[in-house]
């Protein structure tokens, strides 16, 4: 797609308006980003057989999970969860 005219043609075929078409695309994009972040969160927690950030934190503190790379992964998890919250606030309600 190279021009605004192409966008208008496609939006007329699949949506009521160009604005609605773009809005739908943005929402789908945000949902996909959220999905990918949730997968990454699950993969990190699975490495440590934990279900929450707090559980992973406790495992590290108690010596049930290695400090390295545990602490780095914990920080990454906190950042992922913060980003997911941002995405949830932006998306449809």
DOMIKE-36818 format. One record per residue (C-alpha): residue in one letter; x, y, z. Coordinates in steps of 0.25 Angstrom, whole numbers, plus 2048, in hexadecimal, padded with zeros to 3 digits. Layout:
// residues N
aXYZ/...
***
This chain:
// residues 93
x800800800/x80680D7FC/x7FC8187FC/x7F181E803/x7E881A7F8/x7EB80B7FA/x7E880C808/x7DB813805/x7D78087FB/x7DB7FD805/x7D3803810/x7C7805808/x7C77F6805/x7C97F2813/x7C47FD81C/x7BA80881D/x7C481381D/x7D381581B/x7D481A82A/x7CD80D82E/x7D6805826/x7E280B82C/x7DD80B83A/x7DA7FC838/x7E87FA833/x7EE80183F/x7E67F9849/x7EA7EC842/x7F97F0843/x7F87F4852/x7F17E6854/x7FC7DF84D/x8077E6855/x8007E3862/x7FF7D485D/x80E7D485A/x8117DA868/x8087D086F/x80F7C4868/x81D7CA86C/x8187CB87A/x8137BD87A/x8207B8875/x8297BF87F/x8207BA88B/x8207AC885/x82F7AC886/x82E7AD895/x8217A5897/x81A7B289C/x80D7B8899/x80F7C689E/x81A7D089F/x8187D08AE/x81A7C18AE/x8277C28A6/x82C7CC8AF/x82A7C38BB/x8317B88B4/x83D7C08B2/x83D7C68C0/x83C7B88C6/x8477B28BC/x83D7A98B5/x8407B18A8/x84E7B68A4/x8517C48A6/x8577C6899/x8507C788F/x8447C7899/x8457D589D/x8467DA88E/x83A7D188A/x8327D7896/x8357E5892/x8317E1883/x8247DB889/x8217E8890/x8237F0884/x81B7E687B/x80F7E7885/x8107F6885/x80F7F7876/x8037ED876/x7FC7F6880/x7FF802876/x7F97FA86B/x7ED7F6872/x7EA805876/x7EB809867/x7E37FE861/x7D47FD860/x7CC7FB86D/
***
